Amino acid sequence: MTDNPSDAPRISIWAPRLALWSLVLAIASLLIAFTGLTLARYDVIGKLAGFAAMMGGGLVAAMALLAGLLALFAGRKADNARRGRALTAIAIGALFVGFLVSRPMAAGEVPAIHDVTTDIANPPQFERLPLRADNLAGVETVENWRRLHAGAYGHLQPLVLAKPVAEVTDAATRIARESGWEIAVSDPARGHVEATASVSYIRFKDDVVIRISPTADGRSRVDMRSVSRVGVSDFGVNARRIDEFLKALSAA
C-alpha cells in the first residue's frame, strides 16, 4: 500500500498560515495591553478600563499561544522562518499568560483588603484627601476588615521616635516627596501629613495619611494609613509601602 498525501492531517495544510497568524496575534496582544495601559496611565480612560485592556490582551495572547503550538505540531517539517514565527508567538503568549496567572496567585497570599494601617483601632483620618465611598468593598464591615487586617498585617506597628513632632513631620514629608508622592497636606504643628502615591506603569493612585502624635515621655508616635482608590485587593502594596516608609523614617 502506498502512502496517500490526502491522508495527512488537514491541519498541516493550515500550518503556514497558523504560524503567521500566531505571530500576528502575539503582537496584537502586546499592542492591546500597551495601548490600554498607556491610555489609563494618562487618564484618557479609567484605571480599571486600562486593567481590562491588559486582561483582553492576555486573552489574545492565549490564542496566540494555542495557534503557535498547533502550527509547530502540524508543521514539524516547516522551514526555519515558519518555525521561528510559531516559536516567537509561543514565547510571547506563554510569558504574557504566565504573568497574568501569577497575579491572582500573588493576591491569594494576602487578604482582599485595600486599606492598611498601623492602628486598626483608631486609624489616622484623611482631612484633605477624600476616603473612597466604597472603602468597605470586599469586607462589608469594619469588624471583618479588622479581623482580616490583624491576621495578615499584625506586624505593622506604630513607630516611636525620640524626636519632637514637628521634626518627625518634616522628615516624613521629605521622605514622601523623595518617594515621588504628591503632598496634599504637611502640618508640622499638628503632626499631620497627607499624600498620594502612584503605583505601577498604569499609575493607580493610593492615598496616604501620616499621624505624628506626642507621647507622655516626650517622644513622637508615628501612625500611618495607606488606601487604594480603586479595586478590592491591593496585592499587599499598601502594607509594603507602610513597612518601607517607616523603616526609612526610622533611619532618617
Sine and cosine of phi, psi and omega as CSV:
sin_phi,cos_phi,sin_psi,cos_psi,sin_omega,cos_omega
0.00,0.00,0.72,-0.70,-0.01,-1.00
-1.00,-0.09,0.45,-0.89,0.02,-1.00
-0.94,0.34,0.65,-0.76,0.03,-1.00
-0.94,-0.34,0.89,-0.47,-0.03,-1.00
-0.84,0.54,-0.45,0.89,-0.02,-1.00
-0.93,0.36,-0.25,0.97,0.02,-1.00
-0.98,0.20,-0.19,0.98,-0.01,-1.00
-0.90,0.43,0.53,-0.85,0.01,-1.00
-0.82,0.57,0.70,-0.71,-0.02,-1.00
-0.86,0.51,-0.52,0.86,-0.07,-1.00
-0.89,0.46,-0.40,0.92,0.00,-1.00
-0.91,0.42,-0.45,0.89,0.04,-1.00
-0.91,0.41,-0.54,0.84,-0.05,-1.00
-1.00,-0.04,0.00,1.00,-0.07,-1.00
-0.83,0.55,-0.72,0.70,0.00,-1.00
-0.87,0.49,-0.68,0.73,0.01,-1.00
-0.93,0.37,-0.61,0.79,0.02,-1.00
-0.88,0.47,-0.66,0.75,0.01,-1.00
-0.87,0.49,-0.70,0.72,0.00,-1.00
-0.92,0.40,-0.72,0.69,-0.04,-1.00
-0.93,0.36,-0.52,0.85,0.05,-1.00
-0.89,0.45,-0.64,0.77,0.03,-1.00
-0.93,0.36,-0.65,0.76,0.04,-1.00
-0.87,0.49,-0.70,0.71,0.01,-1.00
-0.90,0.44,-0.64,0.77,0.00,-1.00
-0.89,0.46,-0.71,0.71,0.02,-1.00
-0.91,0.41,-0.66,0.75,0.01,-1.00
-0.88,0.48,-0.61,0.79,0.00,-1.00
-0.88,0.47,-0.65,0.76,0.02,-1.00
-0.93,0.37,-0.64,0.77,0.00,-1.00
-0.91,0.41,-0.66,0.75,0.01,-1.00
-0.88,0.47,-0.75,0.66,-0.03,-1.00
-0.91,0.42,-0.72,0.69,-0.04,-1.00
-0.90,0.44,-0.68,0.74,0.00,-1.00
-0.90,0.44,-0.73,0.68,0.00,-1.00
-0.89,0.46,-0.70,0.71,-0.01,-1.00
-0.92,0.40,-0.62,0.79,0.00,-1.00
-0.93,0.36,-0.67,0.74,0.05,-1.00
-0.88,0.48,-0.63,0.78,0.03,-1.00
-0.94,0.33,-0.57,0.82,0.01,-1.00
-0.85,0.53,-0.65,0.76,-0.03,-1.00
-0.99,-0.17,0.30,0.95,0.11,-0.99
0.88,0.48,0.44,0.90,0.14,-0.99
-0.95,0.31,-0.59,0.81,0.14,-0.99
-0.80,-0.60,0.20,-0.98,-0.02,-1.00
-0.92,0.39,0.37,-0.93,0.00,-1.00
-0.88,0.47,-0.68,0.73,-0.01,-1.00
-0.93,0.36,-0.50,0.87,0.08,-1.00
-0.92,0.40,-0.63,0.77,0.06,-1.00
-0.90,0.43,-0.64,0.77,0.05,-1.00
-0.90,0.43,-0.63,0.78,0.03,-1.00
-0.90,0.44,-0.59,0.81,0.04,-1.00
-0.89,0.45,-0.63,0.78,0.05,-1.00
-0.89,0.45,-0.65,0.76,0.03,-1.00
-0.92,0.40,-0.61,0.79,0.07,-1.00
-0.89,0.45,-0.66,0.75,0.08,-1.00
-0.88,0.48,-0.57,0.82,0.05,-1.00
-0.90,0.43,-0.60,0.80,0.05,-1.00
-0.90,0.43,-0.68,0.74,0.05,-1.00
-0.91,0.42,-0.60,0.80,0.04,-1.00
-0.89,0.45,-0.61,0.80,0.05,-1.00
-0.90,0.43,-0.63,0.78,0.06,-1.00
-0.90,0.43,-0.64,0.77,0.03,-1.00
-0.90,0.44,-0.65,0.76,0.02,-1.00
-0.88,0.47,-0.72,0.70,0.00,-1.00
-0.90,0.43,-0.71,0.70,0.00,-1.00
-0.89,0.45,-0.63,0.77,0.02,-1.00
-0.90,0.44,-0.66,0.75,0.03,-1.00
-0.91,0.42,-0.67,0.74,0.03,-1.00
-0.90,0.44,-0.68,0.73,0.00,-1.00
-0.90,0.44,-0.64,0.77,-0.01,-1.00
-0.93,0.37,-0.65,0.76,-0.01,-1.00
-0.94,0.34,-0.69,0.73,-0.07,-1.00
-0.97,0.23,-0.46,0.89,-0.05,-1.00
-0.94,-0.35,0.77,0.63,-0.06,-1.00
-0.87,0.49,-0.42,0.91,0.00,-1.00
-0.98,-0.21,0.28,0.96,-0.03,-1.00
-0.94,0.35,0.33,-0.94,0.02,-1.00
-0.95,0.32,0.18,-0.98,-0.09,-1.00
-0.89,0.46,-0.55,0.83,-0.02,-1.00
-0.90,0.44,-0.71,0.70,0.00,-1.00
-0.92,0.40,-0.68,0.74,0.03,-1.00
-0.89,0.45,-0.61,0.79,0.02,-1.00
-0.89,0.46,-0.65,0.76,0.04,-1.00
-0.88,0.47,-0.73,0.69,-0.03,-1.00
-0.89,0.45,-0.69,0.72,-0.02,-1.00
-0.92,0.40,-0.60,0.80,0.05,-1.00
-0.90,0.44,-0.69,0.72,0.03,-1.00
-0.89,0.46,-0.66,0.75,0.02,-1.00
-0.89,0.46,-0.69,0.72,-0.02,-1.00
-0.90,0.44,-0.74,0.68,0.00,-1.00
-0.89,0.45,-0.73,0.68,-0.02,-1.00
-0.89,0.46,-0.68,0.73,-0.03,-1.00
-0.91,0.41,-0.67,0.74,0.00,-1.00
-0.91,0.41,-0.68,0.73,-0.02,-1.00
-0.91,0.42,-0.77,0.63,-0.01,-1.00
-0.90,0.44,-0.64,0.76,0.02,-1.00
-0.88,0.48,-0.64,0.77,0.03,-1.00
-0.89,0.45,-0.71,0.70,-0.03,-1.00
-0.92,0.39,-0.60,0.80,0.01,-1.00
-0.92,0.39,-0.54,0.84,-0.02,-1.00
-0.94,0.35,-0.39,0.92,-0.03,-1.00
-0.90,0.43,-0.81,0.58,0.04,-1.00
-0.90,0.44,-0.47,0.88,0.06,-1.00
-0.91,0.42,-0.65,0.76,0.04,-1.00
-0.92,0.39,-0.63,0.78,0.00,-1.00
-0.90,0.43,-0.51,0.86,-0.01,-1.00
-0.93,0.37,-0.27,0.96,-0.01,-1.00
-1.00,0.09,-0.20,0.98,-0.01,-1.00
-0.78,-0.63,0.38,-0.93,0.00,-1.00
-0.94,0.34,0.40,-0.91,0.00,-1.00
-0.99,0.15,0.93,0.37,0.08,-1.00
-0.76,-0.65,0.33,-0.95,-0.05,-1.00
-0.71,-0.70,0.14,0.99,0.00,-1.00
-0.83,-0.55,0.93,-0.37,-0.11,-0.99
-0.79,-0.61,0.63,-0.78,-0.07,-1.00
-0.47,-0.88,0.22,-0.98,0.10,-1.00
-1.00,0.02,-0.13,0.99,-0.05,-1.00
-0.66,-0.75,1.00,-0.04,-0.04,-1.00
-0.97,0.23,-0.32,0.95,0.03,-1.00
-0.97,0.23,-0.60,0.80,-0.03,-1.00
-0.58,-0.81,0.97,0.26,-0.07,-1.00
-0.89,0.46,0.54,-0.84,0.13,-0.99
-0.83,0.55,0.61,-0.79,-0.08,-1.00
-0.97,-0.26,0.63,-0.78,0.09,-1.00
-0.98,0.21,0.65,-0.76,0.05,-1.00
-0.89,-0.45,-0.65,0.76,0.00,-1.00
-1.00,-0.07,-0.74,0.67,0.00,-1.00
-0.99,0.11,0.74,-0.67,-0.03,-1.00
-0.97,0.23,0.68,-0.73,0.11,-0.99
-0.98,0.22,0.71,-0.70,-0.05,-1.00
-0.82,0.57,0.62,-0.79,-0.08,-1.00
-0.91,0.42,-0.51,0.86,-0.03,-1.00
-0.97,-0.23,0.66,0.75,-0.11,-0.99
-0.90,0.44,-0.34,0.94,0.03,-1.00
-1.00,-0.07,0.19,0.98,0.03,-1.00
-0.85,0.52,0.79,-0.62,0.01,-1.00
1.00,-0.06,-0.33,0.94,0.00,-1.00
-0.86,-0.51,-0.41,0.91,0.09,-1.00
0.95,0.30,-0.71,0.70,-0.04,-1.00
-0.77,-0.64,0.42,-0.91,0.04,-1.00
-0.89,0.46,-0.62,0.78,-0.01,-1.00
-0.88,0.48,-0.68,0.74,0.01,-1.00
-0.93,0.38,-0.63,0.78,0.07,-1.00
-0.87,0.49,-0.70,0.72,0.00,-1.00
-0.89,0.45,-0.63,0.78,0.00,-1.00
-0.90,0.43,-0.74,0.67,0.00,-1.00
-0.91,0.42,-0.66,0.75,-0.01,-1.00
-0.89,0.45,-0.73,0.68,-0.03,-1.00
-0.89,0.45,-0.58,0.81,-0.02,-1.00
-0.94,0.34,-0.51,0.86,-0.07,-1.00
-0.97,-0.22,-0.56,0.83,-0.15,-0.99
-0.82,-0.58,0.57,0.82,0.04,-1.00
-0.89,0.45,-0.32,0.95,-0.01,-1.00
-0.97,0.24,-0.25,0.97,0.02,-1.00
-0.98,0.18,0.93,-0.36,-0.06,-1.00
-0.80,-0.60,0.37,-0.93,0.05,-1.00
-0.86,0.51,0.48,-0.88,0.06,-1.00
-0.97,-0.22,0.77,-0.64,0.02,-1.00
-0.92,-0.38,0.81,-0.58,-0.04,-1.00
-0.84,-0.54,0.58,-0.81,0.01,-1.00
-1.00,0.07,0.85,0.53,0.01,-1.00
-0.63,-0.78,0.39,-0.92,0.03,-1.00
-0.94,0.34,0.38,-0.92,-0.07,-1.00
-0.84,0.55,-0.73,0.69,-0.05,-1.00
-0.88,0.48,-0.66,0.75,-0.01,-1.00
-0.92,0.40,-0.67,0.74,0.02,-1.00
-0.91,0.41,-0.63,0.78,0.02,-1.00
-0.89,0.46,-0.69,0.73,0.04,-1.00
-0.89,0.46,-0.67,0.74,0.01,-1.00
-0.91,0.42,-0.66,0.75,0.02,-1.00
-0.89,0.45,-0.66,0.75,0.02,-1.00
-0.90,0.44,-0.67,0.74,0.00,-1.00
-0.89,0.45,-0.71,0.70,-0.01,-1.00
-0.90,0.43,-0.65,0.76,0.02,-1.00
-0.89,0.47,-0.69,0.73,0.00,-1.00
-0.91,0.41,-0.66,0.75,0.03,-1.00
-0.91,0.41,-0.42,0.91,0.03,-1.00
-0.99,0.15,-0.04,1.00,0.02,-1.00
1.00,0.03,0.18,0.98,0.00,-1.00
-0.98,0.22,0.49,-0.87,0.08,-1.00
-1.00,0.02,0.89,-0.46,-0.04,-1.00
-0.99,0.17,0.84,-0.54,0.04,-1.00
-0.99,-0.12,-0.62,0.79,-0.01,-1.00
-0.56,-0.83,0.67,-0.74,0.16,-0.99
-0.59,-0.81,0.95,-0.31,-0.07,-1.00
-0.83,-0.56,1.00,-0.03,-0.03,-1.00
-0.87,0.49,-0.54,0.84,-0.04,-1.00
-0.91,0.41,-0.57,0.82,-0.02,-1.00
-0.99,-0.17,-0.21,0.98,-0.06,-1.00
0.93,0.35,0.76,0.65,-0.09,-1.00
-0.72,-0.69,0.80,-0.60,0.02,-1.00
-0.72,-0.69,0.70,-0.72,0.13,-0.99
-0.76,-0.65,0.63,-0.77,-0.03,-1.00
-0.42,-0.91,0.24,-0.97,0.03,-1.00
-0.83,-0.55,0.78,-0.62,0.03,-1.00
-0.96,-0.28,0.57,-0.82,0.05,-1.00
-0.97,-0.25,0.66,-0.75,-0.11,-0.99
-0.87,-0.49,0.75,-0.66,0.12,-0.99
0.90,0.43,-0.03,-1.00,-0.04,-1.00
-0.88,0.48,-0.58,0.81,-0.08,-1.00
-0.97,0.25,-0.21,0.98,0.02,-1.00
0.88,0.47,0.79,0.62,0.19,-0.98
-0.87,0.49,0.63,-0.78,-0.04,-1.00
-0.99,-0.15,0.78,-0.62,0.11,-0.99
-0.86,-0.51,0.74,-0.67,0.00,-1.00
-0.99,-0.14,0.65,-0.76,-0.07,-1.00
-0.82,-0.57,0.68,-0.73,0.14,-0.99
-0.78,-0.62,0.71,-0.70,-0.02,-1.00
-0.86,-0.51,0.78,-0.63,0.00,-1.00
-0.90,-0.44,0.86,-0.51,0.04,-1.00
-0.92,-0.39,0.89,-0.46,-0.07,-1.00
-0.81,-0.58,0.55,-0.84,-0.01,-1.00
-0.96,0.27,0.57,-0.82,0.07,-1.00
-0.99,-0.17,0.19,-0.98,-0.05,-1.00
-0.90,0.44,-0.45,0.89,-0.04,-1.00
-0.99,-0.12,0.26,0.97,0.10,-0.99
1.00,0.01,0.08,1.00,0.04,-1.00
-1.00,-0.07,-0.08,-1.00,0.00,-1.00
-0.84,-0.55,0.74,-0.67,0.06,-1.00
-0.98,-0.22,0.78,-0.63,-0.03,-1.00
-0.94,-0.33,0.86,-0.50,0.13,-0.99
-0.90,-0.43,0.51,-0.86,-0.11,-0.99
-0.63,-0.78,0.52,-0.85,0.03,-1.00
-0.63,-0.77,0.69,-0.72,0.00,-1.00
-0.73,-0.68,0.81,-0.59,-0.11,-0.99
-0.77,-0.64,0.78,-0.63,0.07,-1.00
-0.98,0.20,0.65,-0.76,-0.04,-1.00
-0.97,0.24,-0.50,0.87,-0.01,-1.00
-0.74,-0.67,0.33,-0.94,0.04,-1.00
1.00,0.02,0.18,-0.98,0.02,-1.00
-0.97,-0.23,-0.85,0.53,0.06,-1.00
-1.00,-0.04,0.64,-0.77,0.04,-1.00
-0.98,-0.18,0.12,0.99,0.01,-1.00
0.86,0.51,0.40,0.92,0.03,-1.00
0.99,0.11,0.09,1.00,-0.07,-1.00
-0.90,0.44,-0.71,0.71,-0.06,-1.00
-0.90,0.43,-0.65,0.76,0.02,-1.00
-0.90,0.44,-0.67,0.74,0.03,-1.00
-0.90,0.44,-0.63,0.78,0.00,-1.00
-0.88,0.47,-0.73,0.68,0.00,-1.00
-0.89,0.46,-0.72,0.69,-0.03,-1.00
-0.87,0.50,-0.73,0.68,-0.03,-1.00
-0.93,0.37,-0.62,0.78,-0.02,-1.00
-0.92,0.40,-0.71,0.70,-0.02,-1.00
-0.91,0.40,-0.55,0.84,0.08,-1.00
-0.91,0.42,-0.67,0.75,0.02,-1.00
-0.92,0.40,-0.63,0.77,0.01,-1.00
-0.92,0.38,-0.60,0.80,0.02,-1.00
-0.90,0.43,-0.55,0.83,-0.03,-1.00
-1.00,0.06,-0.15,0.99,-0.07,-1.00
-0.95,0.32,0.00,0.00,0.00,0.00
